[in-house]
Amino acid sequence: MLTARGRKAARRRVTALATAALSGALLLTACGGSESGSSDGKTLKLWHYEAPNSAMGQAWNEAIKEFEAKHPGVKVEYEEKSFAQMQKTAQMVLNSSDAPDLMEYNKGNATAGLLSKQGLLTDLTPEATKRGWDKKLSAGVRTTSVYDTNGVMGSGKWYGVPNYAEYTMVFYNKDLFAKYKIPEPKTFDELTAAMDKFAAKGITPLANGGAEYPAQQYLYQLALSKADRAWVDAFELYKGKVDFHDAAWTYAAETFADWVRKGYLGKSSTGANAEQTGVSFLQGKSPILFSGSWWYGRFEDEATFDWGTSLWPDSNLTLGSGGNLWVVPKGAKNKELAYDFIDITLSKKIQNLLGNKGGVPVAADASAVTEPKAKTLIDNFNTLSQRDGLAFYPDWPVAGFYDVLVSETQKLLTGSSKPDDYLDALQKAYDKDAPKQ
């Protein structure tokens, strides 16, 4: 079973790469006694990989109860798969008679986009229009729902429906700021001033991990602070020429290298992974962490200090997207039931529950979320959505780019590579597999 800890630490690594090493166990939890593969309209065969104690797991369990109450005589046959299982076997299973009616699957060109291109997913466009899913989801969240004939996200037909969202933010250890009498920053200048003061006291201000996603996300956020939507669309959606020596990427690489020299980012973090990065923040070793909403539940459960969050200061854009997708396999036997279940997961009742449990809902009533930190989490996401501020993730555009980003950003951390060399390496890797403009 995918644990909450594993899911939080792995979330950023799974996009288009399937590198997360999650549990391979298969747990069958039968919500009814119907036989697998039944096509009598009395069974909804559902697969997803959210841990039962996660915000999403709790919300979907409630959705199952709601669904069965609204569909007398129909039972949900639920199988929990690990993420790794879904990634490795999806194409084979969807080409067989064992396909579920509804499944959770990862978003992006190399995952849901690939399955749509291969004709393995149902076109949900008519249902999205009829049921109003297209109105409930913001433009940024909808991007990963639609794919063109080449499997590229952002335009074309609906092949998936996001059931939650995710985004990056600055996590602050409020106790450490108070201990050293450093004001919590509201602007980028105040952020760098705070990092200067911590560094002067021998404290590395930024929790970081160079062996996995954290380091590259710092650098991408620096680039986003100097970018706009057209820049993101060119990089992520191939809607223009991408120049890694432009002002945004150059600023990001040079600033990142400067932060290493100033001690904001520790050279010793080069070999640290995402789990170690989060743990270093939990242990109070660094007062600041820039990472995703997937850490929220973990910090809420384990932090022994007062902490808070904010959006990256002075930037309209940040890393984030709609969450994983509900997809309906082409060979699903009970598609109408699948559409009804999606509807329920997007209802106010289920979305509000998701929000209060620490998830980021895509269609909740903000006033219905009352837990203070969860309310801040959702309010900040709504702010991002309203300004079209979700800029996806740097490893999404081309296959293998994640590994390039990791290795090249490690070189910036150790000082063995200069910013120009770093940008040259990214340009070469991107151009190798991106569609020609």
C-alpha positions as CSV (number, residue, x, y, z in Angstrom):
1,M,0.0,0.0,0.0
2,L,1.2,3.5,-0.8
3,T,2.0,5.2,2.5
4,A,1.3,8.8,3.3
5,R,5.1,9.3,3.7
6,G,5.9,7.6,0.4
7,R,3.2,9.5,-1.5
8,K,4.3,12.9,-0.2
9,A,8.0,12.3,-0.9
10,A,7.4,10.8,-4.3
11,R,4.7,13.0,-5.8
12,R,7.0,15.3,-7.7
13,R,9.1,12.5,-9.1
14,V,6.3,10.6,-10.7
15,T,5.4,13.0,-13.4
16,A,6.2,11.5,-16.9
17,L,9.0,9.5,-15.4
18,A,7.6,6.7,-13.2
19,T,10.7,6.7,-11.0
20,A,8.9,6.5,-7.7
21,A,9.7,3.3,-5.9
22,L,6.5,2.7,-4.2
23,S,5.0,-0.5,-2.6
24,G,4.1,-3.2,-5.1
25,A,1.4,-4.7,-2.9
26,L,-2.1,-5.0,-4.2
27,L,-4.9,-4.7,-1.7
28,L,-8.4,-5.7,-2.7
29,T,-11.0,-4.0,-0.6
30,A,-14.4,-5.2,-1.7
31,C,-17.2,-2.7,-1.1
32,G,-19.6,-5.3,-2.5
33,G,-19.6,-8.9,-3.5
34,S,-19.9,-8.4,-7.2
35,E,-17.7,-10.5,-9.5
36,S,-14.7,-8.7,-11.1
37,G,-15.5,-7.8,-14.7
38,S,-19.2,-7.8,-14.3
39,S,-21.1,-5.9,-17.0
40,D,-24.6,-6.1,-15.6
41,G,-24.7,-2.4,-14.7
42,K,-24.6,-3.4,-11.0
43,T,-20.9,-3.0,-10.3
44,L,-18.5,0.0,-10.7
45,K,-14.9,-1.4,-10.9
46,L,-12.7,1.4,-9.4
47,W,-8.9,1.6,-9.2
48,H,-6.9,4.3,-7.4
49,Y,-3.6,4.6,-5.5
50,E,-4.4,7.1,-2.7
51,A,-3.5,5.9,0.9
52,P,-6.7,5.5,3.0
53,N,-5.5,8.0,5.6
54,S,-4.6,10.7,3.0
55,A,-7.0,13.5,2.2
56,M,-7.8,12.0,-1.2
57,G,-8.2,8.5,0.2
58,Q,-10.7,9.7,2.8
59,A,-12.6,11.8,0.3
60,W,-12.9,9.0,-2.2
61,N,-14.1,6.6,0.5
62,E,-16.8,9.0,1.3
63,A,-17.6,9.4,-2.4
64,I,-18.1,5.6,-2.6
65,K,-20.7,5.7,0.2
66,E,-22.4,8.6,-1.5
67,F,-22.4,6.8,-4.8
68,E,-23.9,3.6,-3.4
69,A,-26.5,5.6,-1.6
70,K,-27.5,7.3,-4.9
71,H,-27.4,4.0,-6.9
72,P,-29.4,1.4,-5.0
73,G,-28.3,-2.1,-5.9
74,V,-25.0,-0.9,-7.4
75,K,-21.8,-1.8,-5.6
76,V,-18.3,-0.3,-5.9
77,E,-15.6,-3.0,-6.4
78,Y,-12.5,-1.0,-5.3
79,E,-9.0,-2.2,-5.9
80,E,-6.1,-0.1,-4.5
81,K,-3.0,-0.3,-6.8
82,S,0.4,1.2,-6.1
83,F,1.5,3.9,-8.4
84,A,4.3,1.8,-9.8
85,Q,1.8,-1.0,-10.7
86,M,-0.4,1.5,-12.6
87,Q,2.6,2.9,-14.5
88,K,4.0,-0.5,-15.5
89,T,0.8,-2.3,-16.4
90,A,-1.6,0.3,-17.6
91,Q,-1.2,-0.3,-21.3
92,M,-1.4,-4.1,-21.0
93,V,-4.4,-4.0,-18.7
94,L,-6.3,-1.4,-20.7
95,N,-5.8,-3.6,-23.8
96,S,-7.4,-6.6,-22.0
97,S,-10.9,-7.5,-20.7
98,D,-9.7,-6.8,-17.1
99,A,-9.8,-3.0,-17.5
100,P,-11.7,-1.2,-14.7
101,D,-14.6,1.2,-15.3
102,L,-12.7,4.1,-13.7
103,M,-9.1,4.6,-12.6
104,E,-6.8,7.2,-11.3
105,Y,-3.8,7.9,-13.6
106,N,-1.0,10.4,-13.7
107,K,-1.3,13.5,-15.9
108,G,1.1,14.7,-18.6
109,N,2.2,13.9,-22.1
110,A,4.1,10.8,-21.3
111,T,1.3,9.2,-19.2
112,A,-2.3,10.1,-19.8
113,G,-1.3,11.7,-23.1
114,L,0.4,8.6,-24.3
115,L,-2.6,6.4,-23.4
116,S,-5.0,8.8,-25.2
117,K,-2.8,8.8,-28.3
118,Q,-2.8,5.0,-28.2
119,G,-6.6,5.0,-28.2
120,L,-6.9,3.4,-24.7
121,L,-9.0,6.1,-23.0
122,T,-12.6,7.2,-23.5
123,D,-13.1,10.7,-24.9
124,L,-14.9,12.5,-22.1
125,T,-15.5,15.8,-24.0
126,P,-19.4,15.3,-24.2
127,E,-19.6,14.4,-20.5
128,A,-17.4,17.3,-19.5
129,T,-19.7,19.7,-21.3
130,K,-23.0,18.1,-20.3
131,R,-22.1,17.7,-16.6
132,G,-20.3,21.1,-16.3
133,W,-16.8,19.8,-15.4
134,D,-15.4,22.3,-17.9
135,K,-17.0,25.1,-15.8
136,K,-15.9,23.8,-12.4
137,L,-12.2,23.6,-13.2
138,S,-10.0,26.6,-13.7
139,A,-8.0,27.1,-16.9
140,G,-4.7,26.0,-15.3
141,V,-6.2,22.8,-13.8
142,R,-8.0,22.0,-17.1
143,T,-4.7,22.0,-19.0
144,T,-3.8,18.4,-18.0
145,S,-7.3,17.2,-18.8
146,V,-7.1,17.7,-22.6
147,Y,-4.8,16.2,-25.1
148,D,-4.4,16.6,-28.9
149,T,-3.9,13.8,-31.4
150,N,-0.2,13.6,-30.6
151,G,-1.0,13.2,-26.9
152,V,0.2,16.7,-26.0
153,M,-1.6,18.3,-23.1
154,G,-3.3,21.7,-23.3
155,S,-5.7,21.4,-26.2
156,G,-7.9,18.8,-27.9
157,K,-10.3,16.3,-26.3
158,W,-11.0,15.6,-22.6
159,Y,-9.4,12.3,-21.6
160,G,-9.2,12.9,-17.8
161,V,-10.7,14.9,-15.0
162,P,-8.5,16.2,-12.1
163,N,-9.8,15.4,-8.7
164,Y,-7.5,17.7,-6.7
165,A,-4.7,20.1,-7.3
166,E,-1.1,20.7,-6.1
167,Y,1.3,23.6,-6.0
168,T,4.5,24.7,-4.5
169,M,5.0,27.2,-1.7
170,V,7.4,28.5,0.9
171,F,7.2,26.7,4.3
172,Y,8.5,28.7,7.3
173,N,9.6,27.5,10.7
174,K,8.0,30.3,12.6
175,D,9.8,29.3,15.8
176,L,13.2,29.7,14.3
177,F,12.3,33.1,12.8
178,A,11.1,34.2,16.3
179,K,14.2,32.8,18.1
180,Y,16.6,34.8,15.9
181,K,14.2,37.8,15.8
182,I,14.1,37.7,12.0
183,P,10.8,39.0,10.4
184,E,8.9,36.5,8.3
185,P,9.4,37.8,4.7
186,K,6.6,39.2,2.6
187,T,8.7,40.2,-0.4
188,F,11.6,38.7,-2.3
189,D,14.0,41.3,-1.0
190,E,12.9,40.5,2.6
191,L,13.4,36.8,1.8
192,T,17.0,37.3,0.7
193,A,17.6,39.6,3.7
194,A,16.3,36.9,6.1
195,M,18.5,34.3,4.4
196,D,21.5,36.6,4.8
197,K,20.8,36.9,8.6
198,F,20.4,33.1,9.0
199,A,23.6,32.4,7.0
200,A,25.5,35.0,9.1
201,K,24.5,32.9,12.2
202,G,25.9,29.7,10.6
203,I,22.4,28.4,9.7
204,T,21.8,27.2,6.2
205,P,18.5,28.9,5.5
206,L,17.1,26.6,2.7
207,A,16.3,22.9,3.1
208,N,17.4,21.3,-0.1
209,G,18.0,18.1,-1.9
210,G,20.1,17.8,-5.0
211,A,19.7,14.1,-5.7
212,E,16.0,14.5,-6.5
213,Y,13.5,17.2,-7.3
214,P,13.9,19.9,-4.6
215,A,17.0,21.6,-6.1
216,Q,15.7,21.9,-9.6
217,Q,12.4,23.3,-8.4
218,Y,14.2,26.2,-6.6
219,L,15.9,27.0,-9.9
220,Y,12.7,26.7,-11.9
221,Q,10.9,29.0,-9.5
222,L,13.6,31.6,-9.9
223,A,13.1,31.5,-13.6
224,L,9.3,31.7,-13.2
225,S,9.7,34.9,-11.2
226,K,11.0,36.5,-14.4
227,A,8.7,34.8,-16.8
228,D,5.1,35.0,-18.1
229,R,2.5,32.6,-19.4
230,A,3.8,32.7,-23.0
231,W,7.2,31.6,-21.7
232,V,5.6,28.7,-19.8
233,D,3.5,27.7,-22.8
234,A,6.6,27.7,-25.1
235,F,8.6,25.6,-22.6
236,E,5.8,23.1,-21.5
237,L,3.5,23.1,-24.5
238,Y,5.9,23.7,-27.4
239,K,4.1,27.0,-28.4
240,G,7.2,28.9,-29.3
241,K,11.0,28.8,-29.3
242,V,12.7,27.9,-26.1
243,D,16.0,29.6,-25.4
244,F,17.8,28.5,-22.2
245,H,20.0,31.5,-22.4
246,D,17.1,34.0,-22.2
247,A,16.7,36.4,-19.3
248,A,14.6,34.2,-17.1
249,W,16.8,31.0,-17.3
250,T,20.0,33.0,-17.1
251,Y,18.8,34.9,-14.0
252,A,17.8,31.6,-12.4
253,A,21.0,29.8,-13.0
254,E,23.2,32.7,-11.9
255,T,21.1,33.4,-8.8
256,F,21.1,29.7,-7.8
257,A,24.9,29.6,-8.1
258,D,25.1,32.9,-6.1
259,W,23.0,31.4,-3.4
260,V,25.3,28.4,-3.1
261,R,28.3,30.8,-2.7
262,K,26.4,32.8,0.0
263,G,25.5,29.7,1.9
264,Y,21.8,29.8,1.4
265,L,22.0,26.4,-0.2
266,G,24.3,23.9,1.4
267,K,26.8,22.1,-0.9
268,S,26.4,19.1,1.4
269,S,22.8,18.8,0.1
270,T,24.0,17.6,-3.3
271,G,23.4,14.0,-2.4
272,A,20.2,14.5,-0.4
273,N,16.9,13.2,-1.7
274,A,13.4,14.6,-1.2
275,E,12.7,12.6,1.9
276,Q,15.9,13.9,3.6
277,T,15.0,17.4,2.5
278,G,11.6,17.3,4.2
279,V,13.1,15.6,7.3
280,S,15.8,18.3,7.6
281,F,13.0,20.9,7.7
282,L,11.0,18.8,10.3
283,Q,14.1,18.6,12.4
284,G,14.5,22.3,12.5
285,K,17.9,22.3,10.7
286,S,16.7,24.9,8.1
287,P,14.1,27.5,8.7
288,I,12.8,27.6,5.1
289,L,11.7,24.9,2.6
290,F,10.3,25.6,-0.9
291,S,8.3,22.5,-2.0
292,G,4.8,21.3,-2.6
293,S,1.4,20.9,-1.0
294,W,2.1,17.2,-0.9
295,W,4.1,17.8,2.3
296,Y,1.2,19.5,4.1
297,G,-0.3,16.5,5.8
298,R,3.1,15.2,6.8
299,F,4.1,18.4,8.4
300,E,0.8,18.8,10.1
301,D,1.3,15.3,11.7
302,E,5.0,15.4,12.6
303,A,6.2,19.0,13.0
304,T,6.9,19.9,16.7
305,F,7.2,23.6,16.0
306,D,4.9,26.3,14.7
307,W,5.0,26.6,10.9
308,G,3.3,28.5,8.2
309,T,3.2,28.9,4.4
310,S,3.1,31.5,1.7
311,L,3.4,31.8,-2.0
312,W,6.8,32.5,-3.5
313,P,7.1,36.3,-3.1
314,D,6.9,38.7,-6.0
315,S,6.1,36.0,-8.6
316,N,2.8,35.5,-10.4
317,L,3.8,32.0,-11.4
318,T,4.8,28.9,-9.4
319,L,5.1,25.2,-9.9
320,G,1.8,23.3,-9.8
321,S,-1.0,21.7,-11.7
322,G,-4.2,19.8,-11.4
323,G,-3.6,16.5,-9.6
324,N,-3.9,13.0,-11.0
325,L,-6.8,12.3,-13.3
326,W,-9.9,10.1,-13.3
327,V,-9.8,8.3,-16.6
328,V,-12.3,6.0,-18.2
329,P,-10.7,3.1,-20.1
330,K,-11.9,2.7,-23.7
331,G,-13.0,-0.9,-22.8
332,A,-14.8,0.0,-19.6
333,K,-18.1,-1.9,-19.2
334,N,-20.0,0.6,-17.1
335,K,-19.1,4.0,-18.4
336,E,-22.2,5.8,-17.2
337,L,-21.6,4.7,-13.6
338,A,-18.0,5.9,-14.0
339,Y,-19.2,9.4,-15.1
340,D,-21.6,9.5,-12.1
341,F,-18.8,8.7,-9.7
342,I,-16.6,11.5,-11.2
343,D,-19.5,13.8,-10.7
344,I,-19.7,12.9,-7.0
345,T,-16.0,13.5,-6.4
346,L,-16.4,17.0,-7.9
347,S,-19.4,17.7,-5.7
348,K,-19.2,20.4,-3.0
349,K,-19.6,17.9,-0.2
350,I,-16.7,15.7,-1.3
351,Q,-14.5,18.6,-2.3
352,N,-15.1,20.4,1.0
353,L,-14.2,17.2,2.9
354,L,-11.0,17.0,0.8
355,G,-10.1,20.5,1.7
356,N,-10.6,20.1,5.5
357,K,-8.5,16.9,5.4
358,G,-5.5,18.8,4.0
359,G,-5.9,18.3,0.3
360,V,-6.2,21.0,-2.4
361,P,-9.7,20.8,-3.8
362,V,-10.6,22.0,-7.3
363,A,-14.3,22.7,-6.7
364,A,-14.8,23.5,-3.0
365,D,-16.6,26.3,-1.2
366,A,-13.7,28.3,0.4
367,S,-16.0,29.2,3.3
368,A,-16.6,25.5,4.1
369,V,-12.9,24.8,4.9
370,T,-12.4,25.9,8.5
371,E,-9.1,24.3,9.6
372,P,-6.7,27.4,9.6
373,K,-3.7,26.0,7.8
374,A,-5.9,24.2,5.3
375,K,-7.7,27.4,4.7
376,T,-4.5,29.2,3.9
377,L,-3.4,26.3,1.6
378,I,-6.7,26.6,-0.4
379,D,-6.9,30.4,-0.4
380,N,-3.4,30.5,-1.9
381,F,-4.3,27.9,-4.5
382,N,-7.4,30.0,-5.4
383,T,-5.2,33.1,-5.7
384,L,-2.9,31.1,-8.1
385,S,-5.8,29.8,-10.1
386,Q,-7.5,33.2,-10.5
387,R,-4.3,34.7,-12.0
388,D,-3.5,31.6,-14.1
389,G,-0.4,31.1,-12.1
390,L,0.2,27.3,-12.3
391,A,3.3,26.7,-14.3
392,F,3.6,22.9,-14.2
393,Y,7.0,21.3,-13.5
394,P,10.4,21.6,-15.1
395,D,10.8,17.9,-15.9
396,W,7.5,17.6,-17.9
397,P,8.4,18.7,-21.4
398,V,10.5,15.9,-22.7
399,A,11.3,12.3,-21.7
400,G,14.5,12.0,-19.6
401,F,14.6,15.7,-18.8
402,Y,14.2,15.0,-15.0
403,D,17.5,13.1,-14.9
404,V,19.3,15.8,-16.8
405,L,17.9,18.5,-14.4
406,V,19.0,16.5,-11.4
407,S,22.6,15.8,-12.6
408,E,23.2,19.3,-14.0
409,T,21.7,21.1,-11.0
410,Q,24.0,19.0,-8.8
411,K,26.9,20.4,-10.7
412,L,25.8,23.9,-9.9
413,L,25.6,22.9,-6.2
414,T,29.1,21.6,-6.1
415,G,30.5,24.4,-8.2
416,S,31.8,22.0,-10.9
417,S,29.6,23.7,-13.5
418,K,29.1,27.3,-14.4
419,P,25.7,28.8,-15.2
420,D,26.4,29.0,-19.0
421,D,27.5,25.3,-19.0
422,Y,24.3,24.4,-17.1
423,L,22.1,26.2,-19.6
424,D,23.9,24.7,-22.5
425,A,23.3,21.2,-21.2
426,L,19.6,21.9,-20.7
427,Q,19.2,23.3,-24.2
428,K,20.9,20.2,-25.7
429,A,18.7,17.8,-23.8
430,Y,15.5,19.7,-24.5
431,D,16.2,20.1,-28.2
432,K,16.9,16.5,-28.6
433,D,13.3,15.3,-27.9
434,A,11.1,18.4,-28.1
435,P,9.0,18.8,-31.3
436,K,10.7,21.1,-33.9
437,Q,9.4,24.6,-34.0
